[in-house]
Amino acid sequence: MSTQEIVVKIKEKLKKSGWYDDLRIFLESSDFGGIVDELRKKVEVDNQRFCPNLGKAFRFMEEVPSKKIKAVLFLDYIPNRLQFSDGISLSSPSDIVDSIQIDIIRSAGFPKMHIIDKWIEQGLLIMPLALTTRIEGKPHKKIWEPFIMRLIEVINKKHPNIPWVLLGSDTWKYEEDIDSNYIKKIELKTPLAERDWANWIDECLSIQNKTSINWLT
């Protein structure tokens, strides 16, 4: 499949959730075409395998319409079992999933993916630092940097001052690009008891007279 054919398919995937309209200029630019082309060549020329594939890499955006974002969980995250990657960070089995808000997940009595689905339905955008990762565990952070920057710009414009949780120190370099008074930075190795990002998000939403997220739904 050519680069242009892949780009067309990605644009179609993003139309229903409204992201295509927000990102149209970038998606039709040579910058985005360059990202897709570089990844396509890594597969076809370098025989490199990565997950998720480009058909699934944008699923985190497909599941959360751009106009309904309530908070952003921005992750520097690599699943331990990349073969399960489906475009939704935290839906794959990993040590990080087991440590992120495991008290919420256990007390809700739901399987992990089920409750994460509920968070997404309520407007939590779970945004990866890199949309694809080499099968041996090296994320394509540099490749996706222009896309992440444009995504942040769109969110800033549509949802200024929403809560952002920056989980993982590599996400922190984007702090100055985020237009919000509500930014919480957390190291991946921070003890669970000291994270408490879910309650923090709700506190931020309450300050702005917005409906909190029901983490146990």
URHU-V768911 format. One record per backbone hydrogen bond with DSSP energy under -1.0 kcal/mol. NH is the residue of the N-H (numbers start at 1). CO is the residue of the C=O. E is the energy in kcal/mol with one decimal. If there is no record, write none. Layout:
# URHU-V768911
NH & CO & E
NH & CO & E
This chain:
# URHU-V768911
6 & 2 & -2.0
7 & 3 & -2.4
8 & 4 & -2.3
9 & 5 & -1.8
10 & 6 & -2.2
11 & 7 & -2.5
12 & 8 & -2.0
13 & 9 & -2.0
14 & 10 & -1.4
15 & 12 & -1.1
18 & 15 & -1.4
20 & 14 & -2.3
22 & 18 & -1.5
23 & 19 & -2.4
27 & 23 & -3.2
28 & 24 & -1.8
29 & 26 & -1.7
33 & 29 & -1.9
34 & 30 & -2.2
35 & 31 & -1.5
36 & 32 & -2.2
37 & 33 & -2.5
38 & 34 & -2.4
39 & 35 & -2.0
40 & 36 & -2.6
41 & 37 & -2.4
42 & 38 & -1.6
43 & 39 & -1.3
44 & 40 & -2.8
45 & 41 & -2.8
46 & 41 & -1.8
48 & 42 & -3.7
51 & 133 & -2.7
56 & 53 & -1.9
57 & 53 & -1.6
59 & 56 & -2.1
61 & 58 & -1.4
62 & 58 & -1.8
63 & 59 & -2.1
66 & 17 & -1.9
68 & 65 & -1.8
70 & 123 & -3.3
71 & 123 & -1.6
72 & 163 & -2.5
73 & 125 & -2.8
74 & 165 & -2.9
75 & 127 & -2.8
76 & 167 & -2.4
84 & 81 & -2.2
85 & 82 & -2.1
91 & 88 & -1.8
98 & 94 & -1.8
100 & 96 & -2.3
105 & 101 & -2.2
106 & 102 & -2.6
107 & 103 & -2.1
108 & 104 & -1.7
115 & 111 & -1.8
116 & 112 & -2.1
117 & 113 & -2.3
118 & 114 & -1.4
119 & 115 & -1.8
120 & 116 & -2.2
121 & 117 & -2.4
122 & 118 & -1.2
123 & 120 & -1.9
124 & 119 & -1.9
125 & 71 & -2.7
127 & 73 & -1.9
127 & 125 & -1.0
129 & 75 & -2.5
133 & 51 & -2.4
134 & 138 & -2.9
135 & 49 & -2.6
137 & 134 & -2.9
140 & 132 & -2.5
141 & 139 & -1.4
144 & 140 & -1.8
148 & 144 & -2.6
149 & 145 & -2.4
150 & 146 & -1.9
151 & 147 & -2.5
152 & 148 & -2.4
153 & 149 & -2.0
154 & 150 & -2.1
155 & 151 & -2.3
156 & 152 & -2.7
157 & 153 & -1.9
158 & 154 & -2.4
159 & 155 & -3.2
161 & 179 & -2.3
162 & 159 & -1.3
164 & 182 & -2.4
165 & 72 & -2.8
166 & 184 & -3.0
167 & 74 & -2.6
168 & 186 & -3.1
171 & 168 & -2.0
174 & 171 & -1.7
175 & 172 & -2.0
177 & 174 & -1.3
178 & 175 & -1.2
180 & 178 & -1.4
184 & 164 & -2.7
186 & 166 & -2.8
190 & 187 & -1.5
194 & 191 & -1.7
195 & 192 & -1.5
200 & 196 & -1.5
201 & 197 & -2.4
202 & 198 & -2.0
203 & 199 & -2.3
204 & 200 & -2.2
205 & 201 & -2.4
206 & 202 & -2.4
207 & 203 & -2.1
208 & 204 & -1.1
209 & 206 & -1.9
210 & 205 & -3.1
215 & 213 & -1.2
217 & 214 & -1.2
